[in-house]
């Protein structure tokens, strides 16, 4: 806990520490934004792929006439 207090004090009073803190926040924001962007693209893409696979499997299933079983 004491180390965190020293780090916060360093970031508050030292100009280099302030720039380092701002840089770290900017890098963290970009990392989060790119992760969110990747997830936002990946989810619809996976849904489209799943739908294409489902339709292909649906076309491959042979048609079975169930009416013959009634007589």
C-alpha positions in Angstrom: 0.0 0.0 0.0 2.9 2.3 0.8 4.3 1.8 -2.7 1.0 2.8 -4.3 1.0 6.0 -2.3 4.6 6.8 -3.4 3.5 6.2 -7.0 0.5 8.5 -6.7 2.7 11.2 -5.2 5.2 10.8 -8.0 2.5 11.1 -10.6 1.0 14.2 -8.9 4.2 16.3 -8.4 6.6 15.2 -11.1 6.1 16.6 -14.7 7.7 13.4 -16.2 5.5 11.3 -14.0 2.4 13.2 -15.1 3.3 12.6 -18.8 4.0 9.0 -18.0 0.6 8.7 -16.3 -1.2 10.4 -19.2 0.6 8.2 -21.7 -0.3 5.1 -19.8 -4.0 6.1 -19.7 -3.9 6.8 -23.5 -2.4 3.4 -24.2 -4.9 1.7 -21.9 -7.7 3.5 -23.7 -6.5 2.5 -27.1 -6.1 -1.1 -26.0 -9.6 -1.1 -24.6 -11.0 0.5 -27.8 -9.3 -2.0 -30.1 -10.5 -4.9 -27.9 -14.0 -3.5 -28.1 -13.7 -3.0 -31.8 -12.5 -6.5 -32.3 -15.4 -7.9 -30.2 -17.9 -5.8 -32.1 -16.6 -7.1 -35.4 -16.1 -10.7 -34.3 -19.6 -11.4 -32.9 -21.6 -10.5 -36.0 -18.9 -12.3 -38.1 -19.3 -15.5 -36.1 -23.1 -15.2 -36.4 -22.9 -15.0 -40.2 -20.5 -17.9 -40.3 -22.8 -20.0 -38.1 -25.8 -19.1 -40.3 -23.9 -20.1 -43.5 -22.9 -23.4 -42.0 -26.5 -24.1 -40.8 -27.9 -23.4 -44.3 -25.3 -25.7 -45.9 -26.1 -28.5 -43.5 -29.8 -28.0 -44.1 -29.3 -28.5 -47.8 -27.3 -31.7 -47.3 -30.0 -33.4 -45.2 -32.0 -35.8 -47.4 -35.7 -35.2 -47.6 -37.7 -38.0 -45.8 -41.3 -38.5 -46.6 -43.1 -39.0 -43.3 -46.5 -39.7 -44.9 -45.6 -43.3 -45.6 -45.5 -44.0 -41.9 -49.2 -43.0 -41.5 -50.5 -46.0 -43.6 
